[in-house]
Amino acid sequence: MPSRRLLVQHILHAGLQLAPHPTIFELRRAAQSAQNEPPWAPFSSKEEWELAQWIIESNISQGHTEKLLKLGLYHIARDAAPEKFKSFHSNASFMDKVDSVPGPQANWKLYEITVEGTQVDEDGQQLTETLDLWGRDANEVIADLMGNAEYKDDMTYEPTRKFQVDEGGEDVHVEEVFEDIPSARWMWDIQKLLPDGATVAPVIIASDKTQLSTFSGDKQAWPVYLTIGNIDKSVRKSPTRRAMVLLGYLPTTKLLCFSPSERALQGYRIFHYAMSLLLDPLVSSGEQGIEVVCADGWIRRVFPILAAYLADHPEQCLVACCKENRCPTCPVHPNHRGEPVFTCFRDPDKSLAAMQDPSASIHFEDEGLRHIPEPFWAKLPHANIFTCIAPDLLHQLHKGVFKDHLVKWVSHGDEGELDARMMRVPPYHGLRVFKKGITGVQQWTGNEYRQMERVFIGAISGMHPSQPRILTSARAILDFIFLAHLPSHTSATLARLQDTLELFHINKDVFVDLGIRAHFNIPKLHWLLHYVLAIANLGPCDGLSTDISERLHIEYCKLGYRASNRREYIQQMIVWLTRREKVRSMESYLRWCHASPAVELHTPSSDDLCVSNPTLPLESSVAHVVPGLRATVYDLPAAGVAGATFTTEPGSNRAEHGRVFDSPVSWRAHIDDESQGVEDDGDDEGESFSTYKISRLPGLGLLTGNAVQTLHTAPSFAKALQEFMLSESPFTFNHTLSHLLSTTYSVFKQFTRVLPAHHTTTRQAPFVDRVRACPAVGKRPAYFDTVLIRTDESTAHHTEALHGCRVAQVRAIFALPPHLQRHRSDPTEPNSHLAFIEWFTPFLEREPSSRLFRLARSYESRERKAAVVPITSIVRSCHLIPVWGDCVDRTWTSDTALERADYFHFNEFSDHAMYYFVNFV
């Protein structure tokens, strides 16, 4: 069997540990121990802490908090246990107690920006506006993230380059692997520019203006978020892990002190001025580094460098200082954006020179720049803002290219037919069926875009039989979207990503020929050309999409605004947010205390505290950036070497000298047999999918064979069961069909299974697969799911995942009674549940345009071909979409289409796990 090695290349001394030092939690625990305080101090008891935690997290108003603490029930609790409930008795004392809880060290500051306008008032005086910029020290925020003990096992302090090597006989295939920012090329290249022993902190910034008032009013907030690429993307993506932190609120204003023609440009300049104030601490720390106590208890010299900026297209252009009809990344001409024209990235030095003196540079007009002399990124060390622009799955792919363009192009003139098909897509686990079609939906969400994508190719197949290029183009775009979503990329997947885009461009002119489009000069469509290089530089798109920051708006903006009195709401939102951060910091600390053994810590000396100081002081000052703008800052109180070798881990074998790509570097090789990544709790090594979960009690009760045949529409149940039992025990089984029909069986509604992650090198959320077999009850329709079944175990490790698999529909899930179970080849086998299934035809060739497999029900003697199989032979559930023909039968429904259609398409887009399974496993 071919072996697989993962070769990991390191830069020696990258992320060097300077000295051990207690973490923030260890220092806090030591201080409490010295004063004989419990972990939940400053609260009197664990119970009082739990009450405070509930009040803050339940988002009840301060008035309701006052009422709660005045209830007789609370007074009874205080009288019964006065020592446990003595910290607070009113809302005011409660808030004071919460404010005394230790929290993140990054405190809030107010920057008052005075804008001198060009308009004058009735007295001839020049109009001015004072804008409030609220922010935190970026270095302190980064130090909080790197020192958070909850991220200890999720941090990476050095860049790596990973290569997957498949060795089979004389053939050796090598592919570079891109999993996250530390294994992408940007961090590797930056590390080589820094001093020996430096630790790179890839800074990821996200900003997005959002509406706060729901039905009326113009209240807005403009949050700026920050995280670092050292934290694993699975943590960064999770809102509950809170690894993306609010850095500040940019000012929002109408700039009435300027004339209407000037307001847009002045707004751009104020944005960059405000961002320069927020990110100013990164200038010196990016050049000199700062010493930070990291989550693993070591001090490192950290260099925070801007790596990625997450924003939608208008804000990308705002950041890049270009017009919105231009690409924020490259200087391609607006009329050439519809073609696969590859151009170099914008040059920061040339762009900056052109913006500072537009009249003296031809680049200013040629590249569509705006007159912003001092962009915020001008002084940031080692930062190229144009390569920092990250792929945006939400706005570029889901909403932009797919929903706003592809769906309209494909359905042009056939909107009613597409609606009819979407309404009749068979149900599937986790899939939304658009019961009223899609053309009438007014407000779309990101989840609905994704739901449409999962069935779109199957839905439009056959709509344009005379124009196969339409289906080919749509398939290319959907392939691109699903490939861009992969949590881990290799050189091969990036090459395939590029191939799908080229295939779209080859076929896209069909929309021009049909008069649907006049051109393809669409900014979001053009940016797809930059995806391959962006992934190679910054890692997979799923860790950099604006989905992450969009979800944060709920807590950091909307909930905080609702808790305010709508006047001076930003300051109230900050106070509200600070209290929540303190409570959550306390939760993290208590979890750490529960998980960590008691340790003896020395009392830190002043030298220790000086060495571990992770921030640079920022004094109150007046900053001048461009004429007409000034800011006053208010500190607020806390509310390998040459000849490197390949080493094999684990084991003692040492391989021969390998090629050195960079010096100094070191290499490690991890042997990864290609069969790994599949969990199996059973003893049979040939069975890859044995573990499943099923109810202890039969959800459908005890049914006779006759009842199963009737309720589950399974006329061949007894015959298939007899054939199965004869195959298990050909010499001892002698029960007749009539006996099997009268026998009682335990019948179950469903079973679930956690599918193994195919990307074994990344941390994926487990995919829970579900298979149902439920007859109709009252108005509830029947659910008989389709599944993939491994029919040939000798092909379990075939290069094509579907080779040796076949589709079937599960009609019943059941267990045998003891007198039949004893005839099994292994009567004591714990995983003994069976499934009665009806077969579909084997997989043959893909259709030329849709690239989908075409299937039909399998018949034998004019009856559906059926069988009884162990549940352990089921690989996973799957989804079939009817072959609609030129026009869908309007008498079908979503619940009946699977029974009434003659032919089906195997839907490999049913979920991302299925797409990867079919195309890459």
Sequence and secondary structure as in RCSB ss.txt:
>XXXX:A:sequence
MPSRRLLVQHILHAGLQLAPHPTIFELRRAAQSAQNEPPWAPFSSKEEWELAQWIIESNISQGHTEKLLKLGLYH
IARDAAPEKFKSFHSNASFMDKVDSVPGPQANWKLYEITVEGTQVDEDGQQLTETLDLWGRDANEVIADLMGNAE
YKDDMTYEPTRKFQVDEGGEDVHVEEVFEDIPSARWMWDIQKLLPDGATVAPVIIASDKTQLSTFSGDKQAWPVY
LTIGNIDKSVRKSPTRRAMVLLGYLPTTKLLCFSPSERALQGYRIFHYAMSLLLDPLVSSGEQGIEVVCADGWIR
RVFPILAAYLADHPEQCLVACCKENRCPTCPVHPNHRGEPVFTCFRDPDKSLAAMQDPSASIHFEDEGLRHIPEP
FWAKLPHANIFTCIAPDLLHQLHKGVFKDHLVKWVSHGDEGELDARMMRVPPYHGLRVFKKGITGVQQWTGNEYR
QMERVFIGAISGMHPSQPRILTSARAILDFIFLAHLPSHTSATLARLQDTLELFHINKDVFVDLGIRAHFNIPKL
HWLLHYVLAIANLGPCDGLSTDISERLHIEYCKLGYRASNRREYIQQMIVWLTRREKVRSMESYLRWCHASPAVE
LHTPSSDDLCVSNPTLPLESSVAHVVPGLRATVYDLPAAGVAGATFTTEPGSNRAEHGRVFDSPVSWRAHIDDES
QGVEDDGDDEGESFSTYKISRLPGLGLLTGNAVQTLHTAPSFAKALQEFMLSESPFTFNHTLSHLLSTTYSVFKQ
FTRVLPAHHTTTRQAPFVDRVRACPAVGKRPAYFDTVLIRTDESTAHHTEALHGCRVAQVRAIFALPPHLQRHRS
DPTEPNSHLAFIEWFTPFLEREPSSRLFRLARSYESRERKAAVVPITSIVRSCHLIPVWGDCVDRTWTSDTALER
ADYFHFNEFSDHAMYYFVNFV
>XXXX:A:secstr
  EEEEEEEEETTTT   EE   HHHHHHHHHHHTT  TTTTSSSHHHHHHHHHHHHTT  HHHHHHHHTSHHHH
HHHHH TTTS S SSHHHHHHHHHTS   S  EEEEEEEEEEEEE TTS EEEEEEEEEEE HHHHHHHHHH GG
GGGGB  S EEEEEEEEETTEEEEEEEE SGGGSHHHHHHHTTS TT EEEEEEEEE  EE  SSS   EEEEEE
EEETTB HHHHT TTTT SEEEEEE     TTS HHHHHHHHHHHHHHHHHHHHTHHHHHHHH EEEE TTSEEE
EEEEEEEEEE  HHHHHHHHTB TTS SSS   GGGTTS        HHHHHHHHH GGG SHHHHTTB   SS 
TTSSSTT  HHHHB   IIIIIIIIIIIIIIHHHHTTT HHHHHHHHHT    TT    TT STT  S  HHHHH
HHHHHHHHHHTTS TT HHHHHHHHHHHHHHHHHT SSEEHHHHHHHHHHHHHHHHHTHHHHHTTS S    HHH
HHGGGHHHHHHHH  GGGT THHHHHHHIIIIIIHHHTS SSSHHHHHHHHHHHHHHHHHHHHHHHHHHHS    
     HHHHHHT  S      EEE STTEEEEEEE      TT EEEEESSS EEEE   SSSSEEEEEEE  TT
TT    SS TT S    EE SS TT EEEHHHHHHHTT TTHHHHHHHHHHHH TTT    HHHHHHSEEEEESE
EEEEE  S TTS    EEEEEEEE  BTTB  EE EEEEE  GGGTT SSTTTTEEEEEEEEEEE  HHHHTTSS
STT S   EEEEEEB     B TTT  EEEEB EETTEE EEEEEGGGEEEEE EEE   SS  TT  TTTHHHH
 SEEEE TTSSHHHHHHHHH 
